[in-house]
Amino acid sequence: MRFFANHHPTCKKNGFYQEKRFRKAHDREVLTNYVGELVQHDTSIHLWAPEAQTKWYLITSIDDHSRDLLYADLWERESSWAHIVAAKTLVTRFGCPLKYYVDNHSIFRFVERRDSVWQKAHAKEGDAIIQWKEVLRDLDIEVIYALSPAAKGKVERPYRWIQDHLVRTCVRDGITKIDQAREVLYSEIHQYRYKRVHSTIGETPSLHFEKALQEKRSLFRPFVIPKPYLTLDDIFCYRFKRTVDSYRRISFNNLSFSIHGVPIREEVELRISFNLKTHTALIRFWYRGRLVGQQDVKTEDLKKVHF
């Protein structure tokens, strides 16, 4: 919760100091007692391979208690889908953490005065809802927001370490392709997790993580597909709603689909997952907790959907 001053000069001044004290109190690093209690999630854009002359996005998720990097990968561009893939990778491997800790990027949070004008003028299909946050809501994972960059110090320090090692190796090996840089990244992450003794915890992050699990100091919940959904594609996906017309069809992004078993003028939920390798999207149609159909489409036909 933030504090906002009203328009009176004195109140505005008091509100400023109140907000400042609030930030100061919450910008201190949180002390966590369990793995899975808090996952710090962030993105860093950088010229990771200088000879490529292209900046890539490094998306990472770090367990706050153990400092273990539970997800790290390079992406050519940042999108809601990239962050959904990151969440899917982490959750299906380790389970559902209690909380995610992120910044105020529009991928993670809708801010009325910041985002509403932009959405009216420039928003792509579905950007008005926070697709990444909808995934975490389905998994019952709480999302909390950093009030300043200083509040995310634990995830920033690994970035600096990775940046130093990844850039140096990419320069030495003359790397120009993102797939090549990924192989270097995976090697460096292995060093960080299993070989490097962390200065704060006094042991490797992976060992600290495993010890916590053995001592039953974990707040990870086993991942189970929540009912009534049936597959991973029903959870790690984008969500949209459309109304069935008098011909028992719905229109979406200039495409038309026949919907069976749903009364006219009723609302159907579309859950869309993407396969970036095949350039296809799977649309699964849900009505009142029941799957009523699915359709594969080309991603190029979903031009208004930003993925």
NORSUL-V427988 format. One record per helix or strand of 2 or more residues. SS is the DSSP state (alpha for helix, beta for strand). FROM is the first residue (numbers start at 0). TO is the last residue. If there is no record, write none. Layout:
ss = [SS/SS]
from = [FROM/FROM]
to = [TO/TO]
This chain:
ss = [alpha/beta/alpha/beta/beta/alpha/beta/alpha/alpha/beta/alpha/alpha/alpha/alpha/beta/beta/beta/beta/beta/beta/alpha]
from = [8/38/49/55/68/79/98/111/130/141/148/177/204/231/237/248/254/266/279/289/298]
to = [26/45/51/62/74/93/101/121/137/144/171/194/213/233/242/251/257/274/286/297/300]
